[in-house]
Amino acid sequence: MRHYFMSDMPDLVGRELGVSDWLEVTQDLVNGFGASTLDLDWMHIDPERAARESPFGGPIAFGFWTLSMLTHFSHNVGMWPRDAVFGLNYGLDRVRWINPVKIGARIRMRCTLRGFDPREDGGYLIRTSNIVELEDGRPALAAEWLGVFHPHKSLA
């Protein structure tokens, strides 16, 4: 993983920032997400029923769990500039769930920088294109993610 500074980011627009490590999707991770969001849909948390009744032959991850993993992967690909004291979510554009993520699958994220623009409040708006892919190379999710990074005050 490369480590970037905010001053590097404008020159990286249009380039891939990185590819994350693989993450195995476990039933425990998915169950925890279901419990925390109060979504107990059987297709995600009931392996026996999902094996019997689901068109996928077993349980699949929640789509929103897959989306939420962008945060984990973002730290792994070097999206966070080293001189950012904090980052905040700003929004998502054009999120698409393309292929289901089965329990036991491995996923990773490819992150491309689409924009890095200064804001009036001293922060920077970052726009990234993110593809979560399955180990067989098929995309599971595509999302354009927006965030705001703020530099350390001593560096601003």
Backbone as ProteinMPNN parsed JSONL, in Angstrom:
{"seq_chain_A": "MRHYFMSDMPDLVGRELGVSDWLEVTQDLVNGFGASTLDLDWMHIDPERAARESPFGGPIAFGFWTLSMLTHFSHNVGMWPRDAVFGLNYGLDRVRWINPVKIGARIRMRCTLRGFDPREDGGYLIRTSNIVELEDGRPALAAEWLGVFHPHKSLA", "coords_chain_A": {"N_chain_A": [[0.841, -1.182, 0.0], [0.547, 2.156, -0.876], [1.405, 5.266, 0.613], [-0.146, 8.307, 0.815], [-0.105, 11.909, 0.7], [-2.107, 14.824, 1.268], [-1.294, 16.784, -0.506], [-0.392, 15.262, -2.622], [-2.639, 14.237, -3.834], [-4.188, 15.72, -5.898], [-2.68, 15.247, -8.233], [-3.101, 12.575, -8.61], [-5.612, 12.119, -9.53], [-7.828, 10.288, -11.482], [-6.338, 8.024, -11.449], [-5.718, 4.669, -10.273], [-5.848, 4.179, -6.87], [-5.348, 1.992, -5.305], [-5.536, -1.556, -4.551], [-7.307, -3.529, -2.39], [-6.515, -5.892, 0.264], [-7.663, -9.307, 0.269], [-10.791, -10.229, 1.72], [-12.439, -12.537, 3.694], [-15.789, -13.433, 3.614], [-17.738, -14.023, 6.264], [-20.177, -15.977, 8.067], [-20.542, -15.065, 10.657], [-19.765, -12.321, 10.485], [-21.787, -11.331, 8.811], [-24.081, -12.002, 10.292], [-23.662, -10.354, 12.534], [-23.924, -7.829, 11.375], [-26.617, -7.943, 10.598], [-27.806, -8.138, 13.129], [-27.062, -5.664, 14.254], [-28.354, -3.85, 12.626], [-30.93, -4.539, 12.913], [-32.097, -6.178, 11.042], [-33.259, -9.084, 10.164], [-33.378, -10.866, 8.012], [-33.982, -13.959, 6.531], [-32.572, -14.876, 4.299], [-30.041, -14.034, 4.635], [-29.19, -14.624, 7.25], [-29.941, -17.185, 8.029], [-28.645, -20.053, 7.501], [-29.55, -22.73, 6.977], [-32.217, -22.533, 6.03], [-31.734, -20.809, 3.87], [-30.153, -22.476, 2.294], [-32.068, -24.299, 1.492], [-34.145, -22.74, 0.301], [-33.255, -20.443, -1.034], [-32.315, -18.879, -4.124], [-29.614, -18.895, -4.419], [-28.367, -20.986, -3.257], [-27.528, -20.942, -0.655], [-26.768, -18.777, 2.174], [-26.429, -15.239, 1.592], [-24.448, -12.228, 1.709], [-25.662, -9.191, 3.177], [-26.573, -6.559, 1.024], [-26.109, -3.948, 1.889], [-24.214, -4.436, 3.844], [-22.015, -5.175, 2.298], [-21.615, -2.737, 0.989], [-20.984, -1.177, 3.243], [-18.489, -2.127, 3.843], [-16.722, -0.688, 2.37], [-15.508, 1.268, 3.91], [-13.715, -0.174, 5.59], [-12.059, -1.278, 3.579], [-11.063, 1.078, 2.461], [-9.098, 2.014, 4.166], [-7.211, 0.15, 3.743], [-6.317, 0.442, 1.129], [-4.971, 2.826, 0.942], [-6.385, 5.17, 0.615], [-6.76, 7.158, 2.473], [-5.227, 10.139, 3.125], [-2.05, 10.675, 4.655], [-1.743, 12.958, 6.153], [-4.249, 13.695, 6.945], [-6.39, 14.57, 9.506], [-8.917, 13.751, 10.149], [-11.676, 12.098, 8.516], [-14.812, 12.407, 6.878], [-17.896, 10.927, 5.933], [-19.551, 11.976, 3.004], [-21.299, 11.387, 0.997], [-22.894, 9.205, -1.415], [-22.81, 8.264, -4.793], [-24.497, 6.793, -7.468], [-24.73, 3.854, -6.721], [-24.423, 0.412, -7.178], [-25.519, -2.893, -6.912], [-24.207, -5.679, -8.117], [-23.552, -8.455, -8.368], [-24.435, -11.184, -6.224], [-22.984, -11.711, -2.972], [-21.769, -14.48, -1.681], [-21.798, -16.29, 1.415], [-18.679, -17.22, 2.671], [-17.334, -16.481, 0.42], [-14.609, -14.584, -1.013], [-13.728, -11.195, -0.995], [-12.589, -8.093, -2.425], [-11.459, -4.675, -2.824], [-11.194, -2.321, -5.449], [-9.927, 0.853, -5.902], [-10.33, 3.964, -7.359], [-9.234, 7.238, -7.795], [-11.311, 9.937, -8.375], [-11.725, 12.606, -7.977], [-10.421, 15.42, -6.168], [-10.874, 17.987, -4.31], [-10.41, 21.295, -3.034], [-12.15, 22.743, -0.245], [-14.182, 25.416, 1.1], [-14.101, 25.356, 3.863], [-11.595, 24.533, 4.559], [-11.163, 21.875, 4.303], [-11.047, 18.939, 2.147], [-12.792, 17.717, -0.627], [-13.194, 14.449, -1.489], [-13.567, 12.219, -4.158], [-14.26, 9.02, -5.074], [-14.098, 6.126, -7.164], [-15.288, 2.961, -6.649], [-14.89, -0.476, -6.764], [-16.1, -3.425, -5.633], [-14.939, -6.589, -5.742], [-15.438, -10.039, -6.535], [-13.649, -13.09, -5.861], [-13.496, -14.551, -8.207], [-13.283, -12.63, -10.099], [-15.543, -11.282, -10.932], [-17.609, -8.365, -10.602], [-19.037, -7.332, -7.519], [-20.124, -5.096, -6.384], [-20.506, -1.679, -7.225], [-19.595, 1.621, -6.606], [-19.699, 5.131, -6.347], [-18.052, 7.134, -4.187], [-18.152, 9.731, -1.841], [-16.274, 11.851, 0.21], [-15.038, 13.853, 2.934], [-11.992, 15.152, 3.761], [-10.022, 16.405, 6.401], [-7.224, 18.415, 7.089], [-4.456, 18.249, 9.448], [-4.448, 20.883, 11.744], [-2.056, 22.231, 12.108], [-0.835, 21.829, 9.717], [-2.362, 22.975, 7.813]], "CA_chain_A": [[0.0, 0.0, 0.0], [1.23, 3.442, -0.907], [0.914, 6.27, 1.548], [-0.237, 9.584, 0.135], [-0.399, 13.127, 1.435], [-3.122, 15.596, 0.56], [-0.656, 17.491, -1.622], [-0.216, 14.303, -3.727], [-3.911, 13.764, -4.359], [-4.628, 16.271, -7.184], [-1.948, 14.612, -9.334], [-3.513, 11.172, -8.716], [-6.976, 12.035, -10.06], [-7.894, 9.435, -12.666], [-5.49, 6.844, -11.26], [-6.098, 3.723, -9.231], [-5.097, 4.379, -5.627], [-4.902, 0.707, -4.798], [-6.4, -2.726, -4.475], [-7.229, -3.998, -1.008], [-6.335, -7.315, 0.534], [-8.898, -10.092, 0.249], [-11.519, -10.402, 2.973], [-13.397, -13.637, 3.64], [-17.121, -13.097, 4.112], [-18.14, -15.089, 7.183], [-21.54, -15.897, 8.588], [-20.512, -14.221, 11.858], [-19.779, -10.915, 10.081], [-23.105, -11.015, 8.284], [-25.024, -12.041, 11.42], [-23.437, -9.149, 13.335], [-24.527, -6.703, 10.662], [-28.063, -8.096, 10.724], [-28.187, -7.809, 14.501], [-26.889, -4.234, 14.538], [-29.309, -3.07, 11.838], [-32.246, -5.107, 13.218], [-32.587, -6.803, 9.809], [-33.05, -10.513, 10.388], [-33.833, -11.552, 6.804], [-33.491, -15.349, 6.515], [-31.654, -15.119, 3.179], [-28.713, -13.634, 5.077], [-28.764, -15.104, 8.576], [-30.419, -18.552, 8.297], [-27.991, -20.898, 6.496], [-30.326, -23.915, 6.617], [-33.323, -22.119, 5.168], [-31.169, -20.274, 2.631], [-29.726, -23.623, 1.486], [-33.279, -24.925, 0.953], [-35.098, -21.891, -0.411], [-32.648, -19.325, -1.752], [-31.807, -19.205, -5.461], [-28.154, -18.843, -4.396], [-27.861, -22.226, -2.666], [-27.064, -20.672, 0.702], [-26.915, -17.371, 2.553], [-25.612, -14.199, 0.955], [-24.244, -11.027, 2.524], [-26.522, -8.043, 2.94], [-25.979, -5.588, 0.108], [-25.606, -2.803, 2.643], [-22.977, -4.859, 4.508], [-20.962, -5.056, 1.285], [-21.363, -1.303, 0.844], [-20.331, -0.662, 4.453], [-17.097, -2.572, 3.88], [-15.865, 0.301, 1.709], [-14.716, 1.939, 4.942], [-12.605, -1.074, 5.921], [-11.15, -1.377, 2.438], [-10.437, 2.371, 2.178], [-7.873, 2.107, 4.962], [-6.303, -0.863, 3.218], [-5.799, 0.822, -0.185], [-4.238, 4.084, 0.98], [-7.233, 6.3, 0.243], [-6.675, 8.19, 3.502], [-3.932, 10.824, 3.164], [-1.388, 10.571, 5.969], [-1.854, 14.198, 6.902], [-5.654, 13.968, 7.284], [-6.655, 14.321, 10.919], [-10.134, 12.948, 10.144], [-12.475, 12.083, 7.302], [-16.249, 12.251, 7.097], [-18.699, 10.568, 4.769], [-20.308, 13.082, 2.436], [-22.392, 10.84, 0.214], [-22.658, 8.157, -2.402], [-23.478, 8.437, -6.08], [-24.574, 5.62, -8.351], [-24.393, 2.576, -6.089], [-25.033, -0.714, -7.871], [-25.203, -4.243, -6.448], [-24.14, -6.339, -9.417], [-23.597, -9.899, -8.14], [-24.523, -11.488, -4.794], [-21.778, -12.141, -2.268], [-22.122, -15.652, -0.877], [-21.005, -16.558, 2.613], [-17.504, -18.011, 2.317], [-16.628, -15.833, -0.69], [-13.602, -13.575, -0.675], [-13.933, -9.957, -1.741], [-11.611, -7.019, -2.261], [-11.906, -3.435, -3.451], [-10.337, -1.49, -6.299], [-10.298, 2.246, -5.654], [-9.776, 4.935, -8.294], [-9.506, 8.613, -7.398], [-12.016, 10.678, -9.422], [-11.637, 14.037, -7.715], [-9.912, 15.845, -4.864], [-11.046, 19.424, -4.474], [-10.436, 22.068, -1.786], [-13.425, 23.302, 0.202], [-14.048, 26.687, 1.813], [-13.856, 25.13, 5.294], [-10.229, 24.059, 4.738], [-11.109, 20.453, 4.004], [-10.972, 18.525, 0.747], [-13.797, 16.755, -1.058], [-12.62, 13.347, -2.25], [-14.541, 11.413, -4.898], [-13.6, 7.796, -5.534], [-14.854, 5.049, -7.797], [-14.922, 1.763, -5.897], [-15.447, -1.738, -7.24], [-15.873, -4.585, -4.772], [-14.944, -7.724, -6.658], [-15.353, -11.41, -6.037], [-12.372, -13.719, -6.197], [-13.521, -15.012, -9.599], [-13.115, -11.474, -10.962], [-16.809, -10.597, -11.188], [-17.901, -7.292, -9.648], [-20.162, -7.509, -6.616], [-20.696, -3.78, -6.093], [-19.811, -0.502, -7.759], [-20.111, 2.817, -5.939], [-18.918, 6.353, -6.289], [-18.109, 7.52, -2.78], [-17.655, 11.07, -1.562], [-15.891, 12.089, 1.588], [-14.337, 15.105, 3.212], [-10.818, 15.016, 4.616], [-9.532, 17.649, 7.004], [-5.814, 18.315, 7.46], [-4.064, 18.706, 10.786], [-4.458, 22.353, 11.748], [-0.696, 22.735, 11.993], [-0.387, 21.666, 8.333], [-3.305, 23.645, 6.891]], "C_chain_A": [[0.882, 1.24, 0.0], [0.619, 4.355, 0.136], [0.981, 7.622, 0.858], [-0.429, 10.705, 1.145], [-1.422, 13.917, 0.62], [-2.525, 16.34, -0.627], [-0.426, 16.574, -2.825], [-1.509, 14.077, -4.502], [-4.334, 14.401, -5.693], [-3.934, 15.625, -8.385], [-2.352, 13.157, -9.551], [-4.922, 11.01, -9.273], [-6.946, 11.27, -11.383], [-7.086, 8.157, -12.535], [-6.038, 5.941, -10.16], [-5.217, 3.958, -8.012], [-4.589, 3.055, -5.074], [-5.975, -0.35, -4.875], [-6.22, -3.29, -3.076], [-6.809, -5.461, -0.944], [-7.69, -7.998, 0.426], [-9.481, -10.173, 1.656], [-12.486, -11.56, 2.787], [-14.701, -13.202, 4.304], [-17.595, -14.264, 4.971], [-19.579, -14.886, 7.635], [-21.589, -15.015, 9.828], [-20.537, -12.729, 11.51], [-21.169, -10.501, 9.625], [-24.154, -11.023, 9.394], [-24.891, -10.79, 12.285], [-24.048, -7.918, 12.689], [-26.045, -6.755, 10.787], [-28.549, -7.719, 12.111], [-28.101, -6.306, 14.747], [-27.867, -3.366, 13.754], [-30.758, -3.529, 12.05], [-32.912, -5.683, 11.964], [-32.268, -8.285, 9.897], [-33.582, -11.343, 9.221], [-33.171, -12.923, 6.695], [-32.473, -15.601, 5.413], [-30.202, -14.806, 3.567], [-28.26, -14.355, 6.344], [-29.211, -16.53, 8.92], [-29.842, -19.498, 7.246], [-28.83, -22.1, 6.059], [-31.477, -23.549, 5.669], [-32.811, -21.586, 3.835], [-30.695, -21.396, 1.714], [-30.929, -24.278, 0.801], [-34.019, -24.032, -0.034], [-34.494, -20.776, -1.261], [-32.207, -19.76, -3.153], [-30.275, -19.256, -5.529], [-27.53, -20.076, -3.751], [-27.341, -22.076, -1.258], [-27.186, -19.196, 0.993], [-25.972, -16.462, 1.768], [-25.487, -13.023, 1.915], [-25.311, -9.994, 2.199], [-25.819, -7.123, 1.942], [-25.399, -4.399, 0.85], [-24.376, -3.171, 3.476], [-21.818, -4.699, 3.527], [-20.604, -3.584, 1.082], [-20.605, -0.754, 2.048], [-18.868, -1.072, 4.537], [-16.171, -1.644, 3.116], [-14.977, 1.002, 2.733], [-13.509, 1.101, 5.319], [-11.58, -1.08, 4.791], [-10.422, -0.06, 2.175], [-9.138, 2.55, 2.959], [-6.795, 1.193, 4.398], [-5.664, -0.453, 1.889], [-5.027, 2.131, -0.185], [-5.06, 5.29, 0.571], [-7.066, 7.46, 1.221], [-5.305, 8.856, 3.474], [-3.358, 10.81, 4.583], [-1.558, 11.825, 6.811], [-3.31, 14.615, 7.146], [-5.86, 13.625, 8.754], [-7.95, 13.527, 11.068], [-10.797, 13.052, 8.779], [-13.927, 11.841, 7.668], [-16.903, 11.786, 5.796], [-19.456, 11.793, 4.302], [-21.474, 12.573, 1.592], [-21.944, 9.733, -0.708], [-23.415, 8.528, -3.668], [-23.432, 7.102, -6.816], [-24.025, 4.347, -7.71], [-25.134, 1.475, -6.832], [-24.56, -2.018, -7.24], [-25.317, -5.14, -7.668], [-24.266, -7.859, -9.298], [-23.666, -10.157, -6.644], [-23.188, -11.975, -4.249], [-22.179, -13.288, -1.337], [-21.237, -15.739, 0.36], [-19.877, -17.517, 2.216], [-16.724, -17.435, 1.155], [-15.538, -14.925, -0.141], [-13.821, -12.386, -1.597], [-12.762, -9.012, -1.495], [-12.124, -5.806, -3.021], [-10.803, -2.822, -4.296], [-10.843, -0.052, -6.169], [-9.562, 3.159, -6.629], [-10.192, 6.332, -7.848], [-10.13, 9.358, -8.579], [-11.966, 12.188, -9.209], [-11.104, 14.294, -6.326], [-9.85, 17.37, -4.9], [-11.089, 20.136, -3.129], [-11.833, 22.622, -1.519], [-13.167, 24.591, 0.971], [-13.721, 26.504, 3.283], [-12.449, 24.603, 5.586], [-10.057, 22.573, 4.507], [-11.016, 20.205, 2.511], [-12.062, 17.503, 0.471], [-13.109, 15.704, -1.915], [-13.76, 12.57, -2.89], [-13.78, 10.204, -5.437], [-14.6, 6.872, -6.211], [-14.355, 3.757, -7.164], [-15.648, 0.556, -6.465], [-15.083, -2.802, -6.225], [-16.001, -5.79, -5.684], [-14.841, -9.039, -5.914], [-14.051, -12.025, -6.516], [-12.343, -14.24, -7.633], [-13.441, -13.855, -10.597], [-14.396, -10.725, -11.274], [-17.011, -9.474, -10.17], [-19.104, -7.658, -8.792], [-20.887, -6.182, -6.417], [-19.845, -2.717, -6.769], [-20.431, 0.72, -7.099], [-19.139, 3.972, -6.094], [-19.142, 6.932, -4.899], [-17.501, 8.896, -2.614], [-17.356, 11.2, -0.079], [-15.228, 13.441, 1.72], [-13.2, 14.796, 4.169], [-10.427, 16.38, 5.133], [-8.085, 17.449, 7.425], [-5.607, 18.673, 8.932], [-3.981, 20.228, 10.728], [-3.046, 22.923, 11.573], [-0.17, 22.634, 10.566], [-1.244, 22.434, 7.35], [-2.82, 25.026, 6.53]], "O_chain_A": [[1.832, 1.351, 0.774], [-0.551, 4.218, 0.492], [2.037, 8.031, 0.375], [-0.854, 10.484, 2.28], [-1.575, 13.693, -0.581], [-3.189, 16.505, -1.65], [-0.279, 17.065, -3.945], [-1.476, 13.762, -5.692], [-4.809, 13.673, -6.565], [-4.545, 15.473, -9.442], [-1.987, 12.561, -10.564], [-5.383, 9.886, -9.468], [-6.151, 11.564, -12.276], [-7.139, 7.296, -13.413], [-6.727, 6.392, -9.245], [-3.99, 3.94, -8.11], [-3.529, 3.001, -4.45], [-7.133, -0.093, -5.207], [-5.092, -3.504, -2.631], [-6.757, -6.163, -1.955], [-8.733, -7.347, 0.486], [-8.753, -10.183, 2.648], [-13.266, -11.572, 1.835], [-14.703, -12.671, 5.414], [-17.825, -15.362, 4.465], [-20.118, -13.78, 7.591], [-22.564, -14.293, 10.036], [-21.241, -11.955, 12.158], [-21.668, -9.443, 10.009], [-25.02, -10.149, 9.435], [-25.896, -10.227, 12.722], [-24.619, -7.066, 13.37], [-26.687, -5.738, 11.05], [-29.579, -7.061, 12.258], [-28.985, -5.735, 15.387], [-28.178, -2.254, 14.181], [-31.687, -2.987, 11.451], [-34.137, -5.674, 11.843], [-31.118, -8.687, 9.72], [-34.171, -12.404, 9.428], [-31.946, -13.035, 6.758], [-31.597, -16.451, 5.569], [-29.262, -15.256, 2.913], [-27.077, -14.662, 6.496], [-28.889, -17.03, 9.998], [-30.47, -19.728, 6.213], [-28.82, -22.454, 4.88], [-31.67, -24.189, 4.636], [-33.387, -21.878, 2.787], [-30.816, -21.29, 0.493], [-30.823, -24.753, -0.33], [-34.469, -24.497, -1.081], [-35.176, -20.226, -2.126], [-31.771, -20.896, -3.337], [-29.705, -19.614, -6.56], [-26.307, -20.201, -3.7], [-26.758, -23.017, -0.718], [-27.658, -18.435, 0.149], [-24.886, -16.86, 1.348], [-26.309, -12.845, 2.813], [-25.803, -9.934, 1.072], [-24.605, -6.934, 2.016], [-24.333, -3.896, 0.496], [-23.57, -2.294, 3.786], [-20.769, -4.156, 3.876], [-19.427, -3.23, 1.01], [-19.684, 0.047, 1.888], [-18.086, -0.425, 5.234], [-14.951, -1.791, 3.2], [-13.817, 1.298, 2.447], [-12.391, 1.614, 5.362], [-10.384, -0.907, 5.023], [-9.281, -0.072, 1.713], [-8.191, 3.165, 2.468], [-5.602, 1.448, 4.567], [-4.587, -0.942, 1.55], [-4.477, 2.514, -1.217], [-4.5, 6.328, 0.217], [-7.216, 8.62, 0.837], [-4.306, 8.2, 3.772], [-4.087, 10.918, 5.569], [-1.522, 11.763, 8.039], [-3.573, 15.761, 7.512], [-5.542, 12.519, 9.192], [-8.084, 12.725, 11.991], [-10.521, 13.962, 7.997], [-14.231, 11.156, 8.645], [-16.511, 12.199, 4.705], [-19.95, 12.569, 5.12], [-22.506, 13.235, 1.48], [-20.767, 9.377, -0.765], [-24.53, 9.046, -3.609], [-22.431, 6.386, -6.775], [-22.982, 3.834, -8.116], [-26.333, 1.59, -7.086], [-23.362, -2.23, -7.052], [-26.413, -5.338, -8.194], [-25.014, -8.477, -10.055], [-23.034, -9.443, -5.865], [-22.378, -12.565, -4.964], [-22.85, -13.074, -0.327], [-20.081, -15.316, 0.349], [-20.105, -18.5, 1.511], [-15.585, -17.835, 0.911], [-15.545, -14.551, 1.032], [-14.064, -12.534, -2.795], [-12.049, -9.119, -0.497], [-13.099, -5.894, -3.768], [-9.635, -2.807, -3.908], [-12.037, 0.216, -6.311], [-8.334, 3.134, -6.717], [-11.364, 6.577, -7.559], [-9.544, 9.406, -9.661], [-12.143, 12.958, -10.153], [-11.305, 13.493, -5.413], [-8.916, 17.962, -5.44], [-11.72, 19.654, -2.189], [-12.589, 22.925, -2.442], [-12.053, 24.825, 1.439], [-13.129, 27.39, 3.899], [-12.14, 24.263, 6.728], [-8.936, 22.063, 4.512], [-10.919, 21.139, 1.714], [-12.242, 16.549, 1.227], [-12.513, 16.024, -2.943], [-14.78, 12.297, -2.257], [-12.793, 10.343, -6.158], [-15.783, 6.845, -5.872], [-13.154, 3.488, -7.144], [-16.869, 0.569, -6.626], [-13.904, -3.058, -5.979], [-17.034, -5.995, -6.32], [-14.253, -9.14, -4.837], [-13.43, -11.538, -7.461], [-11.266, -14.359, -8.218], [-13.521, -14.074, -11.805], [-14.34, -9.628, -11.831], [-16.63, -9.614, -9.008], [-20.076, -8.227, -9.288], [-22.111, -6.146, -6.296], [-18.625, -2.845, -6.87], [-21.655, 0.843, -7.039], [-17.924, 3.808, -5.986], [-20.276, 7.185, -4.491], [-16.45, 9.191, -3.184], [-18.103, 10.712, 0.769], [-14.9, 14.088, 0.726], [-13.413, 14.248, 5.25], [-10.487, 17.379, 4.416], [-7.748, 16.439, 8.044], [-6.452, 19.303, 9.568], [-3.486, 20.786, 9.749], [-2.869, 23.975, 10.959], [0.826, 23.273, 10.228], [-0.896, 22.537, 6.174], [-3.481, 25.733, 5.769]]}, "name": "protein", "num_of_chains": 1, "seq": "MRHYFMSDMPDLVGRELGVSDWLEVTQDLVNGFGASTLDLDWMHIDPERAARESPFGGPIAFGFWTLSMLTHFSHNVGMWPRDAVFGLNYGLDRVRWINPVKIGARIRMRCTLRGFDPREDGGYLIRTSNIVELEDGRPALAAEWLGVFHPHKSLA"}
